[in-house]
Structures are given as C-alpha cells and as structure tokens.
Amino acid sequence: MKKILFAVCVVFISADSFSQPSQLIPQPVSEIRENGIYTLSNNPVISAIGNPDIERIGQQFAHHMSFVTGYGTTVIHMSSTVKSDIILALSDDESIPKEGYRLKVATNGITITANEAAGVFYGVQTLLQLLPKQIESKTAVKPFDGWNIPFVTIEDHPRFGWRGLMLDVSRHFFTVAEVKDFRDQIVKYKFNLLHLHLTDDQGWRLQIKSLPKLTEVGAWRVERTGNFGTLSKPKPGEPTTYGGFYTHDDIKELVKYAADRFVNILPEIDVPGHSLAALAAYPELSCTPGEYYVSPGDRFMIWPGGGQHFYGTLDNTICPANEKAYEFLDKVFTEVAELFPFGYIHMGGDETARNFWEKSEQVKALMQKEKLKDLDEVQSYFVKRVEKIINSKGKKMIGWDEILQGGIAPNAAVMSWRGMKGGVEAAKQGHEVVMSPADFAYLDYMQGDGVIEPPVYASLRLKKAYQFDPVPEGIDEKLIKGGQANLWTEQVYNTRHLQYMIWPRAFAIAEVLWSPKPARPSGGEKRNWSNFTSRVESHFDRLEAAGVKYSPAMYDPIFEVSKKDTATIIVKLSTEIDGLAIHYSFDNSFPDNFYPEYTSPLTVPKDASFLKVITYRNNKPVGRMMVMPIAELKKRAGIK
C-alpha cells in the first residue's frame, strides 16, 4: 500500500505552509511546507550513511558549501556523540521508487533518504534549491547569515528514467572543462543523460587510435564566422586552424566525472550521412570519387521546399555498398564501446542525401545482389549491418527516426526527432523510444522573434517546450524510455551563447521528464503555466548568482501581422506571460513606460519606418527593446 500511495501523491503546499511558495524545478511529487526555518550552524556536520557513493555525495555537497559559505563543513559516518545538521542515508524502504528520495527539514535538522545513491544525490540537488540563491555563487559570499532552509517534507521520484540533453560538439568544439561545466548545470535540474554528438560534416571529435587520420585530418577545418550555411568554402591550401578532439584519456575523465554525478554519456557517431569529416580523412569510404574537406559551414545540402526531398551538391555519405565502410565502422565502434560504459551507442542515421547513391554503380549492384527495391531499403541494409557491429560490442543501437525507413533493425531503439510520429511507429512495432521532437525540444531554435534573436530557421518558445509530453495517447508508456532536448551548435560559437540557448527552455524539459504527468482539468491546460513561469523567474536569480547566461525572451512581445488592404498593416501584440504592459512607438524614438501602452491592434502609419516595443511590469522594464522594421512587417503581411 505504501508504494501505491507514493506513486499517486500529487504536489501540494499545505494551508499552513511556510510563507515562501515553492520555487523548485522540477516540481517534486509531493511537497508539504510548514512554518519555521532551519538555520545551518557555522560549522555544519553531514553524516553519510550507507556506502562510499553516499560519502562522495556528502563530500561534493560539503565542498560546495564550504567554498560558498566559508563554513568548515565536515562529513562523518553516523556518530552518537556528534550532532549532524544533515543526514544522507540509504534505506531499505522499497516504497521509494528508482532514483527517488525523501527529504525532510525540521527542528532537529535535515534528512535525505533513498534506497540507492542516485536518489540521495537528487535529494541534495533539491536541498540546494531550498537554500538562498547565493549558494549558486562562484565566489565566497561571506559574511552572510541567511543560510536558512524552510521546514518541508518532500517525497519525490522521476516519471522517466531517460532525461537527456544533447550537446553537439562537432559543429563547434567544446573543451573537456566546458563539457564538465555543461554537465554541472544540467544535473542541478535532475537530467541524467548527456548525449554527445561527436561526429558530423564539420568535425570528427573522438580519437580512434586505429584510424589516426580521423583526428589528424577530420578534427580540423578552416575558421569561419557568420551565418552557418552561407559561409565560404575552404580555399586551396588554406590552413585548417579551427577544431579539436577528445583523446581516450579525455573521454575516460568525462565518463568518470559524469558517473560520479549519476549521469550517463551517450556517444553518437553519425552515419551514413553527415560524414564529410570522416571522408576528408578516408575518401575511399565514399561511393563518389573526389576530393573531400571538413566543412566550415558552407552550403552543400539543399532543401527545395514544397514537399521535395533534400539533396546534396557534395556526397557526404559513407557508401553502403563498400565493404571497407563496415571494416571502418567495426574499428570505430570497437573503441567507442570500450570508452563509453553506457549500454547504448547512437549511430545517427538522419538526413542521408541519396542522390549520389542513385548514380552509383556500386549501389546498383548491391541492390541487385541483396534484392533491395529502393534506396530506403539500401539505407536499412546499412543500418542493420551497423546494428550487428554495435551488438557485437555488447551494446544496443539507437538512431534517429530515419532508421525506420525501409524496415527497422531488429533490436534498435529509436530517437524520434521529426515530431512524435516516428516514435509512435517504433513503439507500435515494439521498439524502445526516446522522444526528442524538434517542435518541442530543439534548443537551437530561436526563443522569440527573429528580429531580435540570433537567426535560425525556426522558433521554439518556452511555453511550447513546456507543453511537451513524451507519451502520445494510445502508446504503451513502458516503451517510452523518456525524452531529451537537443542543442545543435551550428550557430553556437561559445559557452555563453550555449547557456543562452539552454535556459530557460531546459527548465521546461527537466520538469516534463521528471515531474508527474498532471491530470488535465476539463478545458484547461495540462500544466500550470503561470506557476511554472513564476518559478522560472526565481531561477533566473539563481542563474545570475552563478554567472550563467539565460534568455529573457519570455518577456518579449509576440507579433501577429495581417493586412487590412493592399497597403495597410495591422499588428496584434501579446506576451507569453501575464501582467506585462507593452509600450510602443512609430516615430523612431525609444519607448519607455511613459509612451502609449498597447491595448488593441495597431494600424501602422503610412510612412513609418520602424515599430519599437518594450515590456514593463510595475513600471520597470523587463523585456528587451525590440526594433521591428516596417519592411519586415510588410513581408509578413504579404505586402510587396
């Protein structure tokens, strides 16, 4: 009975709760606040009870506390002679689900219990959020006498076991230290999987000792700065000065660092498409003879639109009809499997341009020999052979949803990115699924209007990300392992912009993957958006204390444009969150809260050049100054 009650308990705050409302992200299963606070002593003591993992968690927490607070935090084993401020303990209570924990703050101190070390670790992450925002500081904040924690009882566990974030380290390289920092940020919000996109057209980032040219050649390219897809091709003899890669020792360090914080690392080797960096090193793997280079971000893939399939102007695919390709991949996956202990290897499989395969005599011969009726079946043939290689290394294969085309490999798992459809199809066939749909979970998309955001081809607002549910109606939830968000880095050059793209949308994904699925009220939304945004704002303060950048796009106005006639533009303005006033101008000056406030659709003056808008709350600016060219409004309204 205990187990059942724990599973169905919903989040609530008691009527006699502590005066501060809950600000936790993700929301726990159950949270009961009481009046009162516990104040940490000047030299707090942590008791770590259970095994070496619990002691390590205690030491990690103590190190952070000592650095920020200046207190000499001590970790001990249970002692009857020393009073403990914080007890971290393993329990044999089987009613606590996997990765779950119980946290209680009361007069006599703080207790976190779980039946596995991961649960204790997640309880500590929650405890950090209960402390004042100053705990996130990268420098000591003493003297500070406000290390108070509200009295609270929390019971918590995740909805999904796969809670991932993907970092593309191929398009732009991030160092070991930067990857560690990325992991440190996401684990605070209970993500437990880091997916590293290690190879692509723009760089091969993993040392393969048996294939040294992959990093000698494939890890380096000419340096370009600008809009990805429009950058210039390398000139003959131009130095390849940009790049980098991870050695075996680097990966071992990253894997150990992640494991100590209960994070798995999923490696991705993207084949047969997206393989230009590999072909630059080993051009004999292609179906199309020629000279290959590591792309700096030039355009060689064409998306015609209008329902037409994309194609390449350069063959960036590994040839499925070339036996050398499978010998090559066997060497690659041998070393990948040895380096990464996680049970899955990602083989990519997405966006394969096949127009060169159509012309290849090798591919035609393969189709005849293997009785393959079309290029879908050719790719399926390749994927199934890759799966056998990966399985032979003791790993399970996962790939993007294109691996369904032509018939899915027998034991493969599917990561669905082109919406939810691929995941639904895979689940109906009995395959494991990780949901990662672009329309909810692509963190490289613009967060607001393109007039102010760094330009990308699509947008994903915070509110849409918060509407993500990895389990479609009618699908067996046991086959949905979980979900993840993806950060592709074509336009992400550095860690500050990386942070800007992740936060706050990763808050939404974290809550979707951890917190219980809410009951949907009649006619209402699935989750409490207003409550969530209130918590997001409190975590903005915590990010600022940590020196982490974030996007304020949720404060910016949304433009809806139409035309009244062939020359008259009508603009409707709205905001994602309530309680904001929008002030505007058409006269080229910069509006503030003394300018007109938007109350109804605007008619753009005939000769105006710009519409400038900014949001205020309580007479203080919260949004960014947005400068919208009237020419852009005309374009959106369809006026030439």
Number of C-alpha atoms within 10 A of each C-alpha: 6 10 12 9 10 17 18 11 15 20 18 15 16 13 9 10 18 18 11 9 12 22 17 20 22 23 22 23 23 21 22 19 23 19 14 17 17 18 16 18 15 13 14 19 21 25 23 25 19 17 13 11 18 21 21 17 22 27 18 16 19 20 16 19 20 16 18 19 23 16 17 15 22 17 22 16 16 17 9 7 6 11 15 23 20 21 24 27 23 20 16 10 12 11 16 23 19 17 23 25 28 20 24 23 24 18 11 11 18 22 23 25 25 29 22 22 27 22 26 27 31 29 27 22 16 22 19 19 20 20 15 13 19 22 22 23 19 13 13 17 15 12 8 11 12 12 18 15 21 22 21 24 17 19 23 30 25 24 22 20 18 20 26 28 30 22 23 22 27 26 26 21 25 22 13 15 11 13 19 16 12 19 22 14 17 21 20 19 22 25 26 23 24 23 22 21 25 22 28 28 24 29 34 35 29 25 23 20 14 12 14 12 17 26 24 14 20 31 30 25 23 21 17 15 11 11 14 19 15 12 16 17 16 19 8 6 7 10 12 15 11 15 22 22 24 21 15 17 11 17 18 16 14 20 21 16 16 21 14 16 21 20 23 24 26 23 23 22 25 21 26 25 20 25 26 28 29 30 25 25 22 19 18 16 23 27 22 20 10 12 9 18 23 27 26 27 25 17 16 15 17 12 11 10 8 6 7 8 13 15 18 17 12 17 27 30 26 27 26 24 23 16 10 15 19 19 11 14 17 18 15 21 22 17 18 22 20 13 16 20 16 17 13 23 27 25 23 26 23 17 17 22 21 21 16 19 21 12 12 16 13 16 21 17 13 17 18 10 9 11 11 19 11 12 18 17 19 23 24 22 22 22 29 19 16 22 23 17 22 25 18 14 17 13 20 19 24 26 27 23 28 24 28 23 16 18 15 21 22 11 16 23 30 29 28 26 25 16 16 22 15 23 32 24 17 23 21 14 10 14 19 22 29 28 33 29 23 21 19 30 28 26 30 24 24 20 28 23 20 14 12 16 14 17 15 15 8 15 21 20 20 25 18 14 23 23 16 22 18 23 22 15 9 8 14 13 16 12 19 25 19 25 28 29 28 25 21 21 21 19 21 22 15 13 16 13 16 22 19 18 25 23 24 27 27 25 22 25 27 26 25 28 25 25 21 23 16 13 11 10 9 7 6 9 12 16 16 11 15 12 12 20 20 14 19 20 14 14 20 19 15 19 21 15 16 17 13 19 19 19 19 17 22 20 22 27 26 16 16 14 18 18 18 10 9 11 13 15 22 18 18 16 17 18 17 18 15 11 11 22 24 26 22 25 20 19 14 12 11 17 22 20 18 9 13 13 18 17 12 10 13 14 14 20 15 10 9 14 16 21 22 19 25 25 27 20 15 10 12 12 17 18 20 16 19 20 18 19 15 19 14 14 22 20 12 16 20 14 16 9
